[in-house]
Amino acid sequence: MNVPSKMNISGKKISGIILAAGSASRMGKTKQLLPFGKNTLLGQVVQNARKSALHETIVVLGHCADEIEQAIDFSGTKVVRNTAYSKGQSASLIKGLENISSHCDAAMFLLGDQPLVTAAIINKLIDAFKTSTAPVIIPYCKSVRGNPTIFAKSLFHRLKTLTGDTGPRVLFDEFKESILKVSIFDKAILIDVDTMDDYEKLLSKKLKT
């Protein structure tokens, strides 16, 4: 395994890629547009990313893209479409990587159904990447792995070889010697929405905050 050499800490730029192209077959609804406070699930993720220190934000849409683009404010972001979203998350991941600015040093992969991941959490992970030489940054909450994750540009070529409904996690074993684990004392990094039960639990957590 080739481990990237040390990078200049100053000026590292990270692109945020929000993966939001899926059809949410287990939901039976367009979950990107489900209400979340005064926003929607995806709208809140986008808003959090915009408030963070990410150099740029790329949103990958697929299922119901026209409807989603009309309903959500994507100003300040770059929206791209993955017409092959039915092939799984890897296709969206690759589409996002293909649209990253050439001067970015890494990509953060954010899930479009994790609206509790705040700008503060995003920034903590960005700071970890900027102040270390690790090419992979993974957040953990009480020893449980979560999202979002960061991959350095030197690993983009490997990410682009992924296929099917897989995300970056399938590479964690391959690059385990190069991973920096960052403790996040917030279960937000563990909470996503795959079912209506997940959604109802999310709203309950939101009401309690």
LINFEN-V129393 format. One record per residue. BURIAL is 1 if it has 9 or more other ideal C-beta (glycine too) atoms within 8 Angstrom, else 0. D_LAST is the distance of its C-alpha to the last C-alpha in Angstrom with 2 decimals. Layout:
BEGIN
burial->{BURIAL | BURIAL}
d_last->{D_LAST | D_LAST}
END
This chain:
BEGIN
burial->{0 | 0 | 0 | 1 | 0 | 0 | 1 | 0 | 0 | 0 | 0 | 1 | 1 | 1 | 1 | 1 | 1 | 1 | 1 | 1 | 1 | 1 | 0 | 1 | 0 | 0 | 1 | 0 | 0 | 1 | 1 | 1 | 1 | 1 | 0 | 1 | 0 | 0 | 1 | 1 | 1 | 1 | 1 | 1 | 1 | 1 | 1 | 1 | 1 | 1 | 0 | 1 | 0 | 1 | 0 | 1 | 1 | 1 | 1 | 1 | 1 | 1 | 1 | 1 | 1 | 0 | 1 | 1 | 1 | 0 | 0 | 1 | 0 | 1 | 0 | 0 | 1 | 0 | 1 | 1 | 1 | 1 | 0 | 0 | 1 | 0 | 1 | 1 | 1 | 1 | 1 | 1 | 1 | 1 | 1 | 1 | 1 | 0 | 0 | 1 | 0 | 0 | 0 | 1 | 1 | 1 | 1 | 1 | 1 | 1 | 1 | 1 | 1 | 1 | 1 | 1 | 1 | 1 | 1 | 0 | 1 | 1 | 1 | 1 | 1 | 1 | 0 | 1 | 1 | 0 | 0 | 0 | 0 | 1 | 1 | 1 | 1 | 1 | 1 | 1 | 1 | 0 | 0 | 0 | 0 | 1 | 1 | 1 | 1 | 1 | 1 | 1 | 0 | 0 | 1 | 1 | 0 | 0 | 1 | 0 | 0 | 1 | 0 | 0 | 0 | 1 | 1 | 1 | 0 | 0 | 1 | 1 | 0 | 0 | 1 | 0 | 0 | 1 | 1 | 1 | 0 | 1 | 0 | 1 | 0 | 1 | 0 | 1 | 1 | 0 | 1 | 0 | 1 | 0 | 0 | 0 | 0 | 1 | 1 | 0 | 0 | 1 | 1 | 0 | 1 | 1 | 0 | 0 | 0}
d_last->{43.66 | 43.73 | 41.14 | 40.71 | 42.22 | 40.31 | 38.93 | 38.87 | 35.45 | 35.66 | 35.02 | 33.41 | 31.80 | 29.27 | 28.95 | 25.78 | 26.69 | 24.16 | 25.55 | 25.03 | 28.44 | 28.14 | 28.97 | 26.24 | 29.00 | 26.90 | 24.63 | 27.58 | 25.76 | 25.17 | 21.70 | 21.53 | 21.40 | 18.95 | 16.54 | 13.06 | 11.66 | 14.68 | 15.84 | 17.04 | 16.28 | 19.10 | 18.68 | 15.27 | 16.95 | 19.83 | 17.95 | 16.29 | 19.81 | 21.45 | 19.42 | 20.42 | 23.84 | 25.20 | 28.76 | 28.56 | 26.48 | 28.30 | 26.92 | 29.00 | 29.29 | 31.61 | 30.94 | 30.83 | 30.92 | 32.51 | 29.93 | 27.01 | 28.75 | 29.29 | 25.73 | 23.79 | 24.34 | 25.80 | 27.28 | 27.63 | 27.69 | 30.59 | 30.45 | 32.88 | 33.81 | 34.53 | 37.07 | 37.42 | 33.83 | 35.30 | 36.64 | 33.24 | 30.68 | 33.47 | 34.98 | 31.83 | 31.51 | 35.15 | 34.89 | 32.18 | 34.33 | 37.30 | 35.63 | 34.43 | 36.15 | 39.03 | 37.99 | 34.63 | 34.70 | 32.00 | 29.63 | 25.98 | 25.24 | 21.84 | 21.01 | 20.47 | 18.01 | 15.46 | 13.17 | 10.48 | 13.39 | 13.02 | 16.14 | 15.75 | 16.07 | 18.91 | 20.57 | 20.62 | 22.50 | 24.74 | 25.64 | 26.52 | 28.86 | 30.41 | 31.22 | 32.61 | 35.39 | 33.59 | 33.84 | 30.90 | 27.36 | 25.03 | 21.54 | 21.07 | 18.29 | 20.10 | 23.26 | 21.86 | 22.67 | 20.23 | 20.31 | 21.19 | 24.63 | 27.28 | 31.02 | 33.74 | 36.29 | 38.96 | 37.39 | 37.03 | 40.42 | 39.30 | 36.11 | 38.33 | 40.31 | 37.48 | 38.13 | 36.55 | 32.96 | 32.16 | 29.99 | 30.42 | 29.59 | 33.18 | 34.44 | 32.52 | 35.43 | 37.94 | 36.38 | 34.99 | 37.10 | 35.53 | 31.81 | 29.54 | 26.58 | 23.58 | 21.05 | 17.42 | 15.15 | 12.27 | 12.61 | 11.76 | 15.54 | 16.34 | 14.50 | 16.70 | 17.84 | 21.40 | 21.52 | 20.20 | 18.85 | 16.83 | 15.59 | 14.66 | 12.77 | 10.90 | 10.06 | 9.00 | 6.51 | 5.39 | 5.61 | 3.81 | 0.00}
END
